[in-house]
């Protein structure tokens, strides 16, 4: 199920959606709720509603207290995008 808006938001060029979460009392990364109609975002930590969503680049994630890695992206796997170069889980021989 492809959501064009989500795809656009998560593209490298656009950055990641983020906004203030009332519950967490900080700026958090947000994800688009799979709710057709109005665009509504929820906190990735507590699933609470996030208003005033804006896009942040990877370089700005530090300011929000996040690591550079994308939390929405599968991590630690070797199947795709092993860009870190530290993938030594499966070695031939
Ligand atoms: Zn939250």
PDB file of the backbone (N, CA, C, O) and the ligand in Angstrom, with CONECT records:
HET     ZN  A 101       1
ATOM      1  N   UNK A   1       0.854  -1.195   0.000  1.00  0.00           N
ATOM      2  CA  UNK A   1       0.000   0.000   0.000  1.00  0.00           C
ATOM      3  C   UNK A   1       0.891   1.246   0.000  1.00  0.00           C
ATOM      4  O   UNK A   1       1.530   1.566   1.002  1.00  0.00           O
ATOM      5  N   UNK A   2       0.919   1.917  -1.101  1.00  0.00           N
ATOM      6  CA  UNK A   2       1.783   3.085  -1.227  1.00  0.00           C
ATOM      7  C   UNK A   2       1.018   4.370  -0.935  1.00  0.00           C
ATOM      8  O   UNK A   2      -0.062   4.620  -1.469  1.00  0.00           O
ATOM      9  N   UNK A   3       1.601   5.143  -0.098  1.00  0.00           N
ATOM     10  CA  UNK A   3       1.019   6.448   0.190  1.00  0.00           C
ATOM     11  C   UNK A   3       1.952   7.504  -0.383  1.00  0.00           C
ATOM     12  O   UNK A   3       3.082   7.671   0.075  1.00  0.00           O
ATOM     13  N   UNK A   4       1.469   8.199  -1.374  1.00  0.00           N
ATOM     14  CA  UNK A   4       2.353   9.136  -2.079  1.00  0.00           C
ATOM     15  C   UNK A   4       2.866  10.225  -1.140  1.00  0.00           C
ATOM     16  O   UNK A   4       4.028  10.623  -1.220  1.00  0.00           O
ATOM     17  N   UNK A   5       2.012  10.696  -0.267  1.00  0.00           N
ATOM     18  CA  UNK A   5       2.437  11.755   0.655  1.00  0.00           C
ATOM     19  C   UNK A   5       3.540  11.259   1.556  1.00  0.00           C
ATOM     20  O   UNK A   5       4.536  11.943   1.790  1.00  0.00           O
ATOM     21  N   UNK A   6       3.342  10.052   2.057  1.00  0.00           N
ATOM     22  CA  UNK A   6       4.344   9.482   2.941  1.00  0.00           C
ATOM     23  C   UNK A   6       5.650   9.300   2.200  1.00  0.00           C
ATOM     24  O   UNK A   6       6.726   9.593   2.721  1.00  0.00           O
ATOM     25  N   UNK A   7       5.541   8.813   0.983  1.00  0.00           N
ATOM     26  CA  UNK A   7       6.742   8.620   0.189  1.00  0.00           C
ATOM     27  C   UNK A   7       7.485   9.933   0.013  1.00  0.00           C
ATOM     28  O   UNK A   7       8.710   9.989   0.120  1.00  0.00           O
ATOM     29  N   UNK A   8       6.738  10.976  -0.255  1.00  0.00           N
ATOM     30  CA  UNK A   8       7.356  12.276  -0.476  1.00  0.00           C
ATOM     31  C   UNK A   8       8.025  12.779   0.792  1.00  0.00           C
ATOM     32  O   UNK A   8       9.126  13.328   0.751  1.00  0.00           O
ATOM     33  N   UNK A   9       7.355  12.586   1.912  1.00  0.00           N
ATOM     34  CA  UNK A   9       7.882  13.088   3.179  1.00  0.00           C
ATOM     35  C   UNK A   9       9.140  12.348   3.589  1.00  0.00           C
ATOM     36  O   UNK A   9      10.032  12.911   4.223  1.00  0.00           O
ATOM     37  N   UNK A  10       9.197  11.091   3.222  1.00  0.00           N
ATOM     38  CA  UNK A  10      10.317  10.296   3.680  1.00  0.00           C
ATOM     39  C   UNK A  10      11.468  10.273   2.681  1.00  0.00           C
ATOM     40  O   UNK A  10      12.501   9.652   2.929  1.00  0.00           O
ATOM     41  N   UNK A  11      11.292  10.928   1.591  1.00  0.00           N
ATOM     42  CA  UNK A  11      12.388  10.950   0.628  1.00  0.00           C
ATOM     43  C   UNK A  11      13.566  11.720   1.205  1.00  0.00           C
ATOM     44  O   UNK A  11      13.400  12.591   2.059  1.00  0.00           O
ATOM     45  N   UNK A  12      14.731  11.392   0.733  1.00  0.00           N
ATOM     46  CA  UNK A  12      15.940  12.009   1.280  1.00  0.00           C
ATOM     47  C   UNK A  12      15.935  13.519   1.091  1.00  0.00           C
ATOM     48  O   UNK A  12      16.467  14.267   1.911  1.00  0.00           O
ATOM     49  N   UNK A  13      15.330  13.945   0.006  1.00  0.00           N
ATOM     50  CA  UNK A  13      15.360  15.371  -0.290  1.00  0.00           C
ATOM     51  C   UNK A  13      14.477  16.162   0.672  1.00  0.00           C
ATOM     52  O   UNK A  13      14.826  17.268   1.084  1.00  0.00           O
ATOM     53  N   UNK A  14      13.342  15.588   1.021  1.00  0.00           N
ATOM     54  CA  UNK A  14      12.371  16.334   1.811  1.00  0.00           C
ATOM     55  C   UNK A  14      12.698  16.297   3.298  1.00  0.00           C
ATOM     56  O   UNK A  14      12.422  17.255   4.021  1.00  0.00           O
ATOM     57  N   UNK A  15      13.277  15.214   3.748  1.00  0.00           N
ATOM     58  CA  UNK A  15      13.547  15.095   5.165  1.00  0.00           C
ATOM     59  C   UNK A  15      12.446  14.311   5.851  1.00  0.00           C
ATOM     60  O   UNK A  15      11.639  13.641   5.207  1.00  0.00           O
ATOM     61  N   UNK A  16      12.432  14.409   7.174  1.00  0.00           N
ATOM     62  CA  UNK A  16      11.476  13.641   7.959  1.00  0.00           C
ATOM     63  C   UNK A  16      10.481  14.565   8.645  1.00  0.00           C
ATOM     64  O   UNK A  16      10.834  15.673   9.049  1.00  0.00           O
ATOM     65  N   UNK A  17       9.245  14.114   8.775  1.00  0.00           N
ATOM     66  CA  UNK A  17       8.246  14.928   9.467  1.00  0.00           C
ATOM     67  C   UNK A  17       8.497  14.936  10.964  1.00  0.00           C
ATOM     68  O   UNK A  17       8.732  13.892  11.573  1.00  0.00           O
ATOM     69  N   UNK A  18       8.444  16.116  11.546  1.00  0.00           N
ATOM     70  CA  UNK A  18       8.643  16.244  12.983  1.00  0.00           C
ATOM     71  C   UNK A  18       7.741  17.351  13.501  1.00  0.00           C
ATOM     72  O   UNK A  18       7.264  18.197  12.746  1.00  0.00           O
ATOM     73  N   UNK A  19       7.522  17.321  14.809  1.00  0.00           N
ATOM     74  CA  UNK A  19       6.679  18.350  15.399  1.00  0.00           C
ATOM     75  C   UNK A  19       6.652  18.212  16.905  1.00  0.00           C
ATOM     76  O   UNK A  19       7.195  17.253  17.454  1.00  0.00           O
ATOM     77  N   UNK A  20       6.023  19.163  17.577  1.00  0.00           N
ATOM     78  CA  UNK A  20       5.967  19.132  19.033  1.00  0.00           C
ATOM     79  C   UNK A  20       4.920  18.143  19.530  1.00  0.00           C
ATOM     80  O   UNK A  20       3.773  18.149  19.083  1.00  0.00           O
ATOM     81  N   UNK A  21       5.342  17.291  20.466  1.00  0.00           N
ATOM     82  CA  UNK A  21       4.398  16.353  21.075  1.00  0.00           C
ATOM     83  C   UNK A  21       4.090  16.825  22.483  1.00  0.00           C
ATOM     84  O   UNK A  21       4.991  17.015  23.300  1.00  0.00           O
ATOM     85  N   UNK A  22       2.815  17.010  22.756  1.00  0.00           N
ATOM     86  CA  UNK A  22       2.402  17.512  24.065  1.00  0.00           C
ATOM     87  C   UNK A  22       2.723  16.509  25.165  1.00  0.00           C
ATOM     88  O   UNK A  22       3.122  16.889  26.266  1.00  0.00           O
ATOM     89  N   UNK A  23       2.550  15.244  24.866  1.00  0.00           N
ATOM     90  CA  UNK A  23       2.787  14.211  25.867  1.00  0.00           C
ATOM     91  C   UNK A  23       4.261  14.087  26.213  1.00  0.00           C
ATOM     92  O   UNK A  23       4.640  14.055  27.384  1.00  0.00           O
ATOM     93  N   UNK A  24       5.087  14.017  25.172  1.00  0.00           N
ATOM     94  CA  UNK A  24       6.520  13.834  25.388  1.00  0.00           C
ATOM     95  C   UNK A  24       7.187  15.153  25.785  1.00  0.00           C
ATOM     96  O   UNK A  24       8.320  15.158  26.266  1.00  0.00           O
ATOM     97  N   UNK A  25       6.491  16.256  25.585  1.00  0.00           N
ATOM     98  CA  UNK A  25       7.007  17.577  25.920  1.00  0.00           C
ATOM     99  C   UNK A  25       8.333  17.850  25.233  1.00  0.00           C
ATOM    100  O   UNK A  25       9.264  18.377  25.842  1.00  0.00           O
ATOM    101  N   UNK A  26       8.410  17.492  23.979  1.00  0.00           N
ATOM    102  CA  UNK A  26       9.607  17.772  23.196  1.00  0.00           C
ATOM    103  C   UNK A  26       9.253  17.660  21.726  1.00  0.00           C
ATOM    104  O   UNK A  26       8.159  17.231  21.361  1.00  0.00           O
ATOM    105  N   UNK A  27      10.217  18.062  20.880  1.00  0.00           N
ATOM    106  CA  UNK A  27      10.028  17.882  19.458  1.00  0.00           C
ATOM    107  C   UNK A  27      10.293  16.416  19.131  1.00  0.00           C
ATOM    108  O   UNK A  27      11.304  15.855  19.551  1.00  0.00           O
ATOM    109  N   UNK A  28       9.405  15.816  18.401  1.00  0.00           N
ATOM    110  CA  UNK A  28       9.544  14.401  18.098  1.00  0.00           C
ATOM    111  C   UNK A  28       9.372  14.174  16.595  1.00  0.00           C
ATOM    112  O   UNK A  28       8.818  15.007  15.877  1.00  0.00           O
ATOM    113  N   UNK A  29       9.853  13.050  16.159  1.00  0.00           N
ATOM    114  CA  UNK A  29       9.554  12.631  14.805  1.00  0.00           C
ATOM    115  C   UNK A  29       8.112  12.151  14.757  1.00  0.00           C
ATOM    116  O   UNK A  29       7.601  11.564  15.711  1.00  0.00           O
ATOM    117  N   UNK A  30       7.480  12.408  13.649  1.00  0.00           N
ATOM    118  CA  UNK A  30       6.076  12.038  13.528  1.00  0.00           C
ATOM    119  C   UNK A  30       5.879  11.167  12.296  1.00  0.00           C
ATOM    120  O   UNK A  30       6.681  11.176  11.362  1.00  0.00           O
ATOM    121  N   UNK A  31       4.808  10.431  12.326  1.00  0.00           N
ATOM    122  CA  UNK A  31       4.467   9.639  11.152  1.00  0.00           C
ATOM    123  C   UNK A  31       3.036   9.928  10.744  1.00  0.00           C
ATOM    124  O   UNK A  31       2.188  10.274  11.566  1.00  0.00           O
ATOM    125  N   UNK A  32       2.796   9.779   9.477  1.00  0.00           N
ATOM    126  CA  UNK A  32       1.478  10.081   8.936  1.00  0.00           C
ATOM    127  C   UNK A  32       0.517   8.948   9.286  1.00  0.00           C
ATOM    128  O   UNK A  32       0.767   7.782   8.977  1.00  0.00           O
ATOM    129  N   UNK A  33      -0.565   9.307   9.922  1.00  0.00           N
ATOM    130  CA  UNK A  33      -1.556   8.302  10.284  1.00  0.00           C
ATOM    131  C   UNK A  33      -2.233   7.788   9.020  1.00  0.00           C
ATOM    132  O   UNK A  33      -2.577   8.562   8.127  1.00  0.00           O
ATOM    133  N   UNK A  34      -2.418   6.483   8.959  1.00  0.00           N
ATOM    134  CA  UNK A  34      -3.071   5.893   7.789  1.00  0.00           C
ATOM    135  C   UNK A  34      -4.556   6.189   7.808  1.00  0.00           C
ATOM    136  O   UNK A  34      -5.391   5.288   7.891  1.00  0.00           O
ATOM    137  N   UNK A  35      -4.859   7.449   7.732  1.00  0.00           N
ATOM    138  CA  UNK A  35      -6.244   7.885   7.838  1.00  0.00           C
ATOM    139  C   UNK A  35      -6.561   8.710   6.602  1.00  0.00           C
ATOM    140  O   UNK A  35      -6.095   9.840   6.461  1.00  0.00           O
ATOM    141  N   UNK A  36      -7.337   8.149   5.731  1.00  0.00           N
ATOM    142  CA  UNK A  36      -7.618   8.898   4.510  1.00  0.00           C
ATOM    143  C   UNK A  36      -8.410  10.150   4.853  1.00  0.00           C
ATOM    144  O   UNK A  36      -9.187  10.185   5.807  1.00  0.00           O
ATOM    145  N   UNK A  37      -8.186  11.160   4.051  1.00  0.00           N
ATOM    146  CA  UNK A  37      -8.812  12.437   4.352  1.00  0.00           C
ATOM    147  C   UNK A  37      -7.770  13.405   4.861  1.00  0.00           C
ATOM    148  O   UNK A  37      -6.771  13.654   4.188  1.00  0.00           O
ATOM    149  N   UNK A  38      -7.989  13.949   6.032  1.00  0.00           N
ATOM    150  CA  UNK A  38      -7.088  14.947   6.589  1.00  0.00           C
ATOM    151  C   UNK A  38      -5.723  14.332   6.887  1.00  0.00           C
ATOM    152  O   UNK A  38      -5.618  13.176   7.298  1.00  0.00           O
ATOM    153  N   UNK A  39      -4.697  15.124   6.673  1.00  0.00           N
ATOM    154  CA  UNK A  39      -3.355  14.673   7.022  1.00  0.00           C
ATOM    155  C   UNK A  39      -3.147  14.857   8.514  1.00  0.00           C
ATOM    156  O   UNK A  39      -3.120  15.978   9.022  1.00  0.00           O
ATOM    157  N   UNK A  40      -3.004  13.751   9.195  1.00  0.00           N
ATOM    158  CA  UNK A  40      -2.773  13.833  10.632  1.00  0.00           C
ATOM    159  C   UNK A  40      -1.546  13.016  10.980  1.00  0.00           C
ATOM    160  O   UNK A  40      -1.310  11.937  10.438  1.00  0.00           O
ATOM    161  N   UNK A  41      -0.775  13.562  11.897  1.00  0.00           N
ATOM    162  CA  UNK A  41       0.480  12.914  12.265  1.00  0.00           C
ATOM    163  C   UNK A  41       0.447  12.497  13.727  1.00  0.00           C
ATOM    164  O   UNK A  41      -0.240  13.092  14.557  1.00  0.00           O
ATOM    165  N   UNK A  42       1.216  11.451  14.011  1.00  0.00           N
ATOM    166  CA  UNK A  42       1.294  10.972  15.386  1.00  0.00           C
ATOM    167  C   UNK A  42       2.759  10.827  15.784  1.00  0.00           C
ATOM    168  O   UNK A  42       3.635  10.606  14.947  1.00  0.00           O
ATOM    169  N   UNK A  43       2.995  10.959  17.082  1.00  0.00           N
ATOM    170  CA  UNK A  43       4.328  10.856  17.646  1.00  0.00           C
ATOM    171  C   UNK A  43       4.836   9.416  17.508  1.00  0.00           C
ATOM    172  O   UNK A  43       4.096   8.465  17.759  1.00  0.00           O
ATOM    173  N   UNK A  44       6.088   9.267  17.111  1.00  0.00           N
ATOM    174  CA  UNK A  44       6.633   7.920  16.951  1.00  0.00           C
ATOM    175  C   UNK A  44       6.871   7.255  18.302  1.00  0.00           C
ATOM    176  O   UNK A  44       7.080   6.044  18.372  1.00  0.00           O
ATOM    177  N   UNK A  45       6.841   8.038  19.367  1.00  0.00           N
ATOM    178  CA  UNK A  45       7.121   7.481  20.692  1.00  0.00           C
ATOM    179  C   UNK A  45       5.846   7.085  21.431  1.00  0.00           C
ATOM    180  O   UNK A  45       5.756   5.985  21.978  1.00  0.00           O
ATOM    181  N   UNK A  46       4.868   7.977  21.446  1.00  0.00           N
ATOM    182  CA  UNK A  46       3.681   7.722  22.252  1.00  0.00           C
ATOM    183  C   UNK A  46       2.415   7.649  21.406  1.00  0.00           C
ATOM    184  O   UNK A  46       1.324   7.440  21.938  1.00  0.00           O
ATOM    185  N   UNK A  47       2.551   7.818  20.107  1.00  0.00           N
ATOM    186  CA  UNK A  47       1.402   7.762  19.198  1.00  0.00           C
ATOM    187  C   UNK A  47       0.399   8.886  19.462  1.00  0.00           C
ATOM    188  O   UNK A  47      -0.729   8.849  18.970  1.00  0.00           O
ATOM    189  N   UNK A  48       0.813   9.868  20.228  1.00  0.00           N
ATOM    190  CA  UNK A  48      -0.058  11.016  20.467  1.00  0.00           C
ATOM    191  C   UNK A  48      -0.101  11.916  19.247  1.00  0.00           C
ATOM    192  O   UNK A  48       0.775  11.845  18.384  1.00  0.00           O
ATOM    193  N   UNK A  49      -1.113  12.758  19.174  1.00  0.00           N
ATOM    194  CA  UNK A  49      -1.260  13.657  18.023  1.00  0.00           C
ATOM    195  C   UNK A  49      -0.161  14.715  17.998  1.00  0.00           C
ATOM    196  O   UNK A  49       0.205  15.275  19.032  1.00  0.00           O
ATOM    197  N   UNK A  50       0.352  14.976  16.814  1.00  0.00           N
ATOM    198  CA  UNK A  50       1.378  16.003  16.644  1.00  0.00           C
ATOM    199  C   UNK A  50       0.852  17.044  15.679  1.00  0.00           C
ATOM    200  O   UNK A  50       0.469  16.737  14.550  1.00  0.00           O
ATOM    201  N   UNK A  51       0.843  18.257  16.137  1.00  0.00           N
ATOM    202  CA  UNK A  51       0.375  19.343  15.281  1.00  0.00           C
ATOM    203  C   UNK A  51       1.578  20.081  14.714  1.00  0.00           C
ATOM    204  O   UNK A  51       2.721  19.880  15.125  1.00  0.00           O
ATOM    205  N   UNK A  52       1.277  20.930  13.769  1.00  0.00           N
ATOM    206  CA  UNK A  52       2.326  21.783  13.208  1.00  0.00           C
ATOM    207  C   UNK A  52       3.541  20.962  12.762  1.00  0.00           C
ATOM    208  O   UNK A  52       4.672  21.231  13.166  1.00  0.00           O
ATOM    209  N   UNK A  53       3.285  19.977  11.939  1.00  0.00           N
ATOM    210  CA  UNK A  53       4.384  19.138  11.473  1.00  0.00           C
ATOM    211  C   UNK A  53       5.202  19.869  10.419  1.00  0.00           C
ATOM    212  O   UNK A  53       4.663  20.515   9.520  1.00  0.00           O
ATOM    213  N   UNK A  54       6.498  19.751  10.554  1.00  0.00           N
ATOM    214  CA  UNK A  54       7.406  20.317   9.573  1.00  0.00           C
ATOM    215  C   UNK A  54       8.437  19.265   9.216  1.00  0.00           C
ATOM    216  O   UNK A  54       8.558  18.236   9.879  1.00  0.00           O
ATOM    217  N   UNK A  55       9.167  19.542   8.166  1.00  0.00           N
ATOM    218  CA  UNK A  55      10.155  18.572   7.707  1.00  0.00           C
ATOM    219  C   UNK A  55      11.538  18.948   8.204  1.00  0.00           C
ATOM    220  O   UNK A  55      11.944  20.108   8.144  1.00  0.00           O
ATOM    221  N   UNK A  56      12.248  17.953   8.692  1.00  0.00           N
ATOM    222  CA  UNK A  56      13.618  18.184   9.135  1.00  0.00           C
ATOM    223  C   UNK A  56      14.555  17.315   8.313  1.00  0.00           C
ATOM    224  O   UNK A  56      14.234  16.176   7.973  1.00  0.00           O
ATOM    225  N   UNK A  57      15.697  17.861   8.006  1.00  0.00           N
ATOM    226  CA  UNK A  57      16.707  17.094   7.303  1.00  0.00           C
ATOM    227  C   UNK A  57      17.489  16.235   8.269  1.00  0.00           C
ATOM    228  O   UNK A  57      17.378  16.383   9.486  1.00  0.00           O
ATOM    229  N   UNK A  58      18.276  15.340   7.719  1.00  0.00           N
ATOM    230  CA  UNK A  58      19.044  14.448   8.593  1.00  0.00           C
ATOM    231  C   UNK A  58      19.984  15.235   9.505  1.00  0.00           C
ATOM    232  O   UNK A  58      20.235  14.837  10.642  1.00  0.00           O
ATOM    233  N   UNK A  59      20.496  16.345   8.999  1.00  0.00           N
ATOM    234  CA  UNK A  59      21.424  17.138   9.781  1.00  0.00           C
ATOM    235  C   UNK A  59      20.765  17.815  10.961  1.00  0.00           C
ATOM    236  O   UNK A  59      21.432  18.189  11.926  1.00  0.00           O
ATOM    237  N   UNK A  60      19.450  17.973  10.884  1.00  0.00           N
ATOM    238  CA  UNK A  60      18.736  18.658  11.961  1.00  0.00           C
ATOM    239  C   UNK A  60      18.262  17.698  13.037  1.00  0.00           C
ATOM    240  O   UNK A  60      17.826  18.122  14.107  1.00  0.00           O
ATOM    241  N   UNK A  61      18.347  16.410  12.754  1.00  0.00           N
ATOM    242  CA  UNK A  61      17.865  15.427  13.723  1.00  0.00           C
ATOM    243  C   UNK A  61      18.645  15.509  15.020  1.00  0.00           C
ATOM    244  O   UNK A  61      18.109  15.247  16.097  1.00  0.00           O
ATOM    245  N   UNK A  62      19.900  15.870  14.913  1.00  0.00           N
ATOM    246  CA  UNK A  62      20.722  16.016  16.110  1.00  0.00           C
ATOM    247  C   UNK A  62      20.106  17.013  17.079  1.00  0.00           C
ATOM    248  O   UNK A  62      20.097  16.807  18.292  1.00  0.00           O
ATOM    249  N   UNK A  63      19.595  18.094  16.513  1.00  0.00           N
ATOM    250  CA  UNK A  63      19.013  19.134  17.346  1.00  0.00           C
ATOM    251  C   UNK A  63      17.791  18.627  18.101  1.00  0.00           C
ATOM    252  O   UNK A  63      17.460  19.132  19.173  1.00  0.00           O
ATOM    253  N   UNK A  64      17.138  17.643  17.545  1.00  0.00           N
ATOM    254  CA  UNK A  64      15.943  17.093  18.188  1.00  0.00           C
ATOM    255  C   UNK A  64      16.295  15.955  19.128  1.00  0.00           C
ATOM    256  O   UNK A  64      15.424  15.392  19.792  1.00  0.00           O
ATOM    257  N   UNK A  65      17.577  15.619  19.179  1.00  0.00           N
ATOM    258  CA  UNK A  65      17.987  14.564  20.086  1.00  0.00           C
ATOM    259  C   UNK A  65      17.957  13.192  19.458  1.00  0.00           C
ATOM    260  O   UNK A  65      17.970  12.178  20.155  1.00  0.00           O
ATOM    261  N   UNK A  66      17.918  13.162  18.137  1.00  0.00           N
ATOM    262  CA  UNK A  66      17.914  11.872  17.471  1.00  0.00           C
ATOM    263  C   UNK A  66      19.280  11.592  16.868  1.00  0.00           C
ATOM    264  O   UNK A  66      20.053  12.504  16.578  1.00  0.00           O
ATOM    265  N   UNK A  67      19.551  10.326  16.690  1.00  0.00           N
ATOM    266  CA  UNK A  67      20.729   9.957  15.939  1.00  0.00           C
ATOM    267  C   UNK A  67      20.441  10.187  14.459  1.00  0.00           C
ATOM    268  O   UNK A  67      19.309  10.459  14.061  1.00  0.00           O
ATOM    269  N   UNK A  68      21.465  10.074  13.682  1.00  0.00           N
ATOM    270  CA  UNK A  68      21.307  10.371  12.265  1.00  0.00           C
ATOM    271  C   UNK A  68      20.476   9.303  11.555  1.00  0.00           C
ATOM    272  O   UNK A  68      19.836   9.570  10.538  1.00  0.00           O
ATOM    273  N   UNK A  69      20.497   8.108  12.102  1.00  0.00           N
ATOM    274  CA  UNK A  69      19.797   7.019  11.440  1.00  0.00           C
ATOM    275  C   UNK A  69      18.289   7.246  11.451  1.00  0.00           C
ATOM    276  O   UNK A  69      17.744   7.826  12.390  1.00  0.00           O
ATOM    277  N   UNK A  70      17.646   6.798  10.428  1.00  0.00           N
ATOM    278  CA  UNK A  70      16.224   6.978  10.266  1.00  0.00           C
ATOM    279  C   UNK A  70      15.473   5.903  11.040  1.00  0.00           C
ATOM    280  O   UNK A  70      15.602   4.720  10.727  1.00  0.00           O
ATOM    281  N   UNK A  71      14.693   6.289  12.043  1.00  0.00           N
ATOM    282  CA  UNK A  71      13.997   5.288  12.865  1.00  0.00           C
ATOM    283  C   UNK A  71      12.920   4.542  12.089  1.00  0.00           C
ATOM    284  O   UNK A  71      12.468   3.475  12.505  1.00  0.00           O
ATOM    285  N   UNK A  72      12.518   5.107  10.968  1.00  0.00           N
ATOM    286  CA  UNK A  72      11.479   4.446  10.183  1.00  0.00           C
ATOM    287  C   UNK A  72      12.081   3.447   9.208  1.00  0.00           C
ATOM    288  O   UNK A  72      11.372   2.703   8.531  1.00  0.00           O
ATOM    289  N   UNK A  73      13.388   3.451   9.158  1.00  0.00           N
ATOM    290  CA  UNK A  73      14.059   2.576   8.209  1.00  0.00           C
ATOM    291  C   UNK A  73      14.547   1.340   8.959  1.00  0.00           C
ATOM    292  O   UNK A  73      15.108   1.455  10.049  1.00  0.00           O
ATOM    293  N   UNK A  74      14.341   0.181   8.392  1.00  0.00           N
ATOM    294  CA  UNK A  74      14.839  -1.038   9.036  1.00  0.00           C
ATOM    295  C   UNK A  74      16.334  -0.955   9.258  1.00  0.00           C
ATOM    296  O   UNK A  74      17.084  -0.555   8.367  1.00  0.00           O
ATOM    297  N   UNK A  75      16.765  -1.337  10.458  1.00  0.00           N
ATOM    298  CA  UNK A  75      18.176  -1.192  10.776  1.00  0.00           C
ATOM    299  C   UNK A  75      18.805  -2.547  11.057  1.00  0.00           C
ATOM    300  O   UNK A  75      18.135  -3.492  11.472  1.00  0.00           O
ATOM    301  N   UNK A  76      20.084  -2.616  10.824  1.00  0.00           N
ATOM    302  CA  UNK A  76      20.835  -3.792  11.205  1.00  0.00           C
ATOM    303  C   UNK A  76      20.706  -4.954  10.250  1.00  0.00           C
ATOM    304  O   UNK A  76      21.319  -5.997  10.476  1.00  0.00           O
ATOM    305  N   UNK A  77      19.950  -4.816   9.218  1.00  0.00           N
ATOM    306  CA  UNK A  77      19.801  -5.919   8.285  1.00  0.00           C
ATOM    307  C   UNK A  77      20.829  -5.877   7.194  1.00  0.00           C
ATOM    308  O   UNK A  77      21.455  -4.844   6.955  1.00  0.00           O
ATOM    309  N   UNK A  78      21.007  -6.989   6.533  1.00  0.00           N
ATOM    310  CA  UNK A  78      21.963  -7.001   5.431  1.00  0.00           C
ATOM    311  C   UNK A  78      21.246  -7.098   4.095  1.00  0.00           C
ATOM    312  O   UNK A  78      21.892  -7.071   3.047  1.00  0.00           O
ATOM    313  N   UNK A  79      19.949  -7.209   4.112  1.00  0.00           N
ATOM    314  CA  UNK A  79      19.227  -7.427   2.862  1.00  0.00           C
ATOM    315  C   UNK A  79      19.343  -6.213   1.951  1.00  0.00           C
ATOM    316  O   UNK A  79      19.632  -6.355   0.763  1.00  0.00           O
ATOM    317  N   UNK A  80      19.121  -5.025   2.495  1.00  0.00           N
ATOM    318  CA  UNK A  80      19.149  -3.835   1.649  1.00  0.00           C
ATOM    319  C   UNK A  80      19.855  -2.703   2.367  1.00  0.00           C
ATOM    320  O   UNK A  80      19.834  -2.625   3.596  1.00  0.00           O
ATOM    321  N   UNK A  81      20.463  -1.849   1.615  1.00  0.00           N
ATOM    322  CA  UNK A  81      20.994  -0.600   2.152  1.00  0.00           C
ATOM    323  C   UNK A  81      21.970  -0.777   3.280  1.00  0.00           C
ATOM    324  O   UNK A  81      21.874  -0.086   4.294  1.00  0.00           O
ATOM    325  N   UNK A  82      22.894  -1.673   3.132  1.00  0.00           N
ATOM    326  CA  UNK A  82      23.892  -1.846   4.179  1.00  0.00           C
ATOM    327  C   UNK A  82      24.991  -0.817   3.949  1.00  0.00           C
ATOM    328  O   UNK A  82      26.126  -1.155   3.612  1.00  0.00           O
ATOM    329  N   UNK A  83      24.632   0.422   4.136  1.00  0.00           N
ATOM    330  CA  UNK A  83      25.539   1.497   3.764  1.00  0.00           C
ATOM    331  C   UNK A  83      26.621   1.712   4.810  1.00  0.00           C
ATOM    332  O   UNK A  83      27.672   2.280   4.513  1.00  0.00           O
ATOM    333  N   UNK A  84      26.372   1.268   6.016  1.00  0.00           N
ATOM    334  CA  UNK A  84      27.316   1.521   7.090  1.00  0.00           C
ATOM    335  C   UNK A  84      28.627   0.764   6.876  1.00  0.00           C
ATOM    336  O   UNK A  84      29.678   1.171   7.373  1.00  0.00           O
ATOM    337  N   UNK A  85      28.554  -0.322   6.145  1.00  0.00           N
ATOM    338  CA  UNK A  85      29.772  -1.080   5.845  1.00  0.00           C
ATOM    339  C   UNK A  85      30.175  -2.015   6.953  1.00  0.00           C
ATOM    340  O   UNK A  85      31.209  -2.676   6.857  1.00  0.00           O
ATOM    341  N   UNK A  86      29.379  -2.087   8.012  1.00  0.00           N
ATOM    342  CA  UNK A  86      29.749  -2.931   9.131  1.00  0.00           C
ATOM    343  C   UNK A  86      29.025  -4.260   9.125  1.00  0.00           C
ATOM    344  O   UNK A  86      28.918  -4.922  10.157  1.00  0.00           O
ATOM    345  N   UNK A  87      28.538  -4.644   7.985  1.00  0.00           N
ATOM    346  CA  UNK A  87      27.737  -5.848   7.923  1.00  0.00           C
ATOM    347  C   UNK A  87      28.625  -7.068   7.759  1.00  0.00           C
ATOM    348  O   UNK A  87      29.122  -7.344   6.667  1.00  0.00           O
ATOM    349  N   UNK A  88      28.819  -7.785   8.832  1.00  0.00           N
ATOM    350  CA  UNK A  88      29.660  -8.968   8.738  1.00  0.00           C
ATOM    351  C   UNK A  88      28.939 -10.181   9.292  1.00  0.00           C
ATOM    352  O   UNK A  88      29.572 -11.128   9.758  1.00  0.00           O
ATOM    353  N   UNK A  89      27.634 -10.153   9.243  1.00  0.00           N
ATOM    354  CA  UNK A  89      26.866 -11.223   9.869  1.00  0.00           C
ATOM    355  C   UNK A  89      27.045 -12.539   9.114  1.00  0.00           C
ATOM    356  O   UNK A  89      27.323 -13.585   9.700  1.00  0.00           O
ATOM    357  N   UNK A  90      26.878 -12.451   7.808  1.00  0.00           N
ATOM    358  CA  UNK A  90      27.017 -13.663   7.009  1.00  0.00           C
ATOM    359  C   UNK A  90      28.255 -13.582   6.138  1.00  0.00           C
ATOM    360  O   UNK A  90      28.370 -12.723   5.264  1.00  0.00           O
ATOM    361  N   UNK A  91      29.169 -14.486   6.393  1.00  0.00           N
ATOM    362  CA  UNK A  91      30.381 -14.497   5.582  1.00  0.00           C
ATOM    363  C   UNK A  91      30.544 -15.862   4.924  1.00  0.00           C
ATOM    364  O   UNK A  91      30.377 -16.892   5.576  1.00  0.00           O
ATOM    365  N   UNK A  92      30.861 -15.870   3.670  1.00  0.00           N
ATOM    366  CA  UNK A  92      31.080 -17.150   2.978  1.00  0.00           C
ATOM    367  C   UNK A  92      32.337 -17.835   3.515  1.00  0.00           C
ATOM    368  O   UNK A  92      33.360 -17.183   3.724  1.00  0.00           O
ATOM    369  N   UNK A  93      32.262 -19.099   3.729  1.00  0.00           N
ATOM    370  CA  UNK A  93      33.402 -19.863   4.186  1.00  0.00           C
ATOM    371  C   UNK A  93      33.648 -19.634   5.631  1.00  0.00           C
ATOM    372  O   UNK A  93      34.581 -20.204   6.197  1.00  0.00           O
TER     373      UNK A  93
HETATM  374 ZN    ZN A 101       4.998  11.699  22.032  1.00  0.00          ZN
END
